């Protein structure tokens, strides 16, 4: 047995790359990448300059009744609306005004107070009203009472029941 098996590729190609990667190719690629990036940056800057100039030239004139108009009306300077527009202004601080309204509503819903002091009607917190409703229950019609079919009569009955429930809680505080 004289036939020896030779390791390696039998189709004539070598088993590894015999030519190394040249550094000059990598450097040329990086330099061209940097040049293209700089050209793109200057191109975008020129494009935005053109858009800015076009926007300023096509900007609509400001109403002649407005005094002290800022040069660039696309952005609002600090303190401009307060100084330029007379009272009454509709909304100055929308979020703050909404917070005030919500705080007043929460105070009315979750505290004791008078609705009508002369009539003796009081306001109680929601949790306390639910507790009283669980303790006392809802008013019901007696067994022998005639059923009212009209919606107005049923509504009047509900109002009377609600008034009785409020008068029953008059003056109670937790």
C-alpha positions in Angstrom: 0.0 0.0 0.0 1.9 2.8 -1.3 -0.9 5.1 -1.9 -0.8 7.9 0.7 -3.7 10.3 1.2 -2.6 13.8 1.0 -4.4 16.3 3.2 -5.7 19.5 1.6 -7.9 20.6 -1.2 -7.8 18.3 -4.3 -9.4 20.8 -6.8 -6.3 22.9 -7.0 -7.3 25.8 -4.7 -5.3 26.5 -1.5 -6.8 26.1 1.9 -6.4 29.7 2.9 -6.2 33.2 1.4 -2.6 33.7 0.2 -3.0 37.4 -0.4 -3.3 39.8 2.6 -5.8 42.7 2.8 -4.1 46.0 2.0 -4.2 48.8 4.4 -4.4 51.4 1.7 -7.8 50.1 0.6 -9.2 50.5 4.2 -7.7 54.0 4.4 -9.2 55.0 1.0 -12.6 53.8 2.1 -12.5 55.7 5.4 -11.3 58.9 3.7 -14.1 58.7 1.1 -16.6 58.0 3.8 -15.5 61.1 5.7 -15.6 63.2 2.5 -19.1 62.0 1.6 -20.3 62.7 5.2 -18.9 66.3 5.1 -20.5 66.9 1.7 -23.9 65.7 3.1 -23.6 67.9 6.1 -22.9 71.0 4.0 -25.7 70.0 1.6 -28.2 69.7 4.4 -27.1 73.0 5.9 -27.6 74.7 2.6 -31.0 73.0 2.2 -32.2 74.2 5.6 -30.9 77.7 4.9 -32.9 77.7 1.7 -36.0 76.5 3.5 -35.5 79.2 6.3 -35.2 81.9 3.7 -38.2 80.7 1.8 -40.3 80.5 5.0 -39.4 84.0 6.0 -40.2 85.4 2.6 -43.7 83.7 2.5 -44.6 84.5 6.0 -48.0 86.2 6.3 -48.1 89.7 7.7 -49.3 90.2 11.3 -52.6 91.8 12.1 -52.0 95.6 12.2 -53.9 95.8 15.5 -51.2 93.8 17.3 -48.5 96.1 18.8 -44.9 95.1 19.5 -44.8 92.3 17.1 -41.7 90.1 17.4 -39.5 89.8 14.3 -39.9 86.1 14.0 -43.5 85.1 14.7 -42.8 81.3 14.5 -41.5 81.3 18.1 -43.1 83.2 21.0 -40.7 85.2 23.1 -41.0 85.0 26.9 -43.6 87.4 28.3 -44.8 88.4 24.8 -48.5 87.5 25.2 -48.9 89.3 28.5 -47.3 92.5 27.3 -48.9 92.6 23.8 -52.5 91.6 24.5 -54.9 93.5 26.8 -57.1 91.9 29.4 -59.2 89.8 29.5 -57.1 87.0 28.1 -58.8 83.7 27.7 -56.2 81.3 29.0 -52.8 82.2 30.3 -51.8 79.1 32.1 -54.0 76.3 30.9 -52.6 73.5 33.0 -52.6 75.6 36.1 -56.2 76.7 35.6 -57.3 73.1 35.0 -55.4 72.0 38.2 -57.3 74.7 40.2 -60.7 73.6 38.8 -59.9 69.9 39.6 -58.7 70.9 43.1 -62.0 72.8 43.8 -64.0 69.8 42.5 -62.0 67.4 44.8 -62.6 69.7 47.7 -66.3 69.8 47.0 -66.5 66.0 46.6 -64.4 64.9 49.5 -65.3 67.4 52.3 -68.1 68.6 54.4 -69.8 71.9 53.7 -73.0 73.9 53.3 -74.9 73.7 50.0 -77.6 76.1 51.3 -77.1 77.3 54.9 -80.5 79.0 55.1 -82.3 75.9 54.0 -80.1 73.6 56.1 -78.7 71.6 53.2 -75.3 70.1 53.7 -72.7 68.4 51.6 -71.0 65.3 52.8 -68.1 63.3 51.3 -68.9 60.5 48.8 -67.5 57.8 51.0 -69.6 58.9 53.9 -72.7 59.1 51.7 -72.1 55.5 50.5 -71.7 54.3 54.0 -75.0 56.0 55.0 -76.7 54.4 52.0 -75.5 51.0 53.0 -76.7 51.5 56.6 -80.1 53.0 55.9 -80.8 51.4 52.5 -82.9 52.8 49.7 -86.5 53.9 50.3 -89.0 51.4 48.9 -92.7 51.6 48.0 -95.1 49.9 50.4 -96.7 46.6 49.2 -100.1 48.1 48.7 -99.0 51.2 46.9 -100.1 51.7 43.3 -97.3 51.6 40.7 -96.8 54.8 38.8 -96.3 54.3 35.1 -95.5 57.9 34.1 -91.8 58.9 34.0 -92.4 62.3 35.5 -94.1 60.8 38.6 -91.2 58.3 39.0 -88.7 61.2 38.7 -90.6 63.3 41.3 -90.5 60.2 43.6 -86.8 59.9 43.2 -86.2 63.6 44.0 -88.3 63.3 47.1 -86.3 60.2 48.2 -83.1 62.1 47.6 -84.3 65.1 49.6 -85.3 62.9 52.5 -81.8 61.2 52.4 -80.1 64.6 52.4 -82.3 66.0 55.3 -81.6 62.8 57.2 -77.8 63.5 57.0 -78.3 67.2 57.8 -75.8 68.4 60.4 -74.0 65.0 60.7 -70.3 65.3 60.7 -67.7 62.5 60.9 
